[in-house]
Amino acid sequence: MSVKSFSISDDIYEKYSSECKRLGLNMSKQIENFMKFQLEEEFVVREEYTKKIRKIRKEKFIPVEDFDNQFDIS
Protein backbone atom coordinates (compact mmCIF):
# COMPACT_ATOMS: atom_id res chain seq x y z
CA MET A 1 0.00 0.00 0.00
CA SER A 2 1.30 3.46 -0.84
CA VAL A 3 0.63 6.86 0.67
CA LYS A 4 -1.44 9.25 -1.49
CA SER A 5 -1.99 12.96 -1.14
CA PHE A 6 -5.31 14.77 -1.64
CA SER A 7 -6.33 18.40 -1.29
CA ILE A 8 -9.12 18.57 1.27
CA SER A 9 -10.32 21.70 3.04
CA ASP A 10 -9.07 21.94 6.62
CA ASP A 11 -12.62 22.32 7.92
CA ILE A 12 -13.88 19.14 6.24
CA TYR A 13 -10.77 17.21 7.26
CA GLU A 14 -11.09 18.22 10.90
CA LYS A 15 -14.81 17.43 11.04
CA TYR A 16 -14.40 14.03 9.35
CA SER A 17 -11.36 13.19 11.44
CA SER A 18 -13.22 14.04 14.65
CA GLU A 19 -16.22 11.97 13.60
CA CYS A 20 -14.02 8.97 12.76
CA LYS A 21 -12.26 9.27 16.13
CA ARG A 22 -15.60 9.55 17.93
CA LEU A 23 -16.81 6.36 16.24
CA GLY A 24 -13.48 4.56 16.58
CA LEU A 25 -13.01 4.29 12.80
CA ASN A 26 -9.88 4.40 10.71
CA MET A 27 -10.28 7.50 8.51
CA SER A 28 -8.09 6.15 5.69
CA LYS A 29 -10.10 2.94 5.59
CA GLN A 30 -13.37 4.90 5.50
CA ILE A 31 -12.14 6.95 2.54
CA GLU A 32 -10.99 3.78 0.78
CA ASN A 33 -14.41 2.17 1.38
CA PHE A 34 -16.11 5.28 -0.01
CA MET A 35 -13.99 5.10 -3.16
CA LYS A 36 -14.74 1.39 -3.61
CA PHE A 37 -18.45 2.06 -3.18
CA GLN A 38 -18.34 4.84 -5.78
CA LEU A 39 -16.62 2.58 -8.29
CA GLU A 40 -19.00 -0.31 -7.70
CA GLU A 41 -22.07 1.93 -7.89
CA GLU A 42 -20.82 3.60 -11.04
CA PHE A 43 -20.68 0.30 -12.90
CA VAL A 44 -23.64 -1.46 -11.28
CA VAL A 45 -26.22 1.32 -11.19
CA ARG A 46 -25.20 3.44 -14.15
CA GLU A 47 -27.24 1.66 -16.84
CA GLU A 48 -30.32 1.33 -14.61
CA TYR A 49 -30.07 5.00 -13.69
CA THR A 50 -29.78 6.18 -17.27
CA LYS A 51 -32.82 4.10 -18.28
CA LYS A 52 -34.88 5.66 -15.49
CA ILE A 53 -33.76 9.16 -16.45
CA ARG A 54 -34.65 8.55 -20.12
CA LYS A 55 -38.11 7.37 -19.09
CA ILE A 56 -38.65 10.34 -16.76
CA ARG A 57 -37.60 12.81 -19.45
CA LYS A 58 -40.27 11.44 -21.79
CA GLU A 59 -43.04 11.95 -19.23
CA LYS A 60 -45.30 14.98 -19.20
CA PHE A 61 -44.44 17.55 -16.57
CA ILE A 62 -46.97 19.77 -14.81
CA PRO A 63 -45.70 23.06 -13.40
CA VAL A 64 -46.66 23.39 -9.72
CA GLU A 65 -46.48 26.68 -7.85
CA ASP A 66 -47.81 25.43 -4.51
CA PHE A 67 -47.29 21.71 -3.95
CA ASP A 68 -49.53 21.50 -0.86
CA ASN A 69 -52.47 23.15 -2.61
CA GLN A 70 -51.94 21.30 -5.88
CA PHE A 71 -52.10 17.90 -4.17
CA ASP A 72 -54.40 18.87 -1.28
CA ILE A 73 -51.80 18.27 1.40
CA SER A 74 -52.31 20.01 4.72
HELIX and SHEET records of a PDB file:
HELIX    1   1 ASP A   10  LEU A   23  1                                  14    
HELIX    2   2 MET A   27  LYS A   58  1                                  32    
HELIX    3   3 PHE A   67  GLN A   70  1                                   4    
END                                                                             
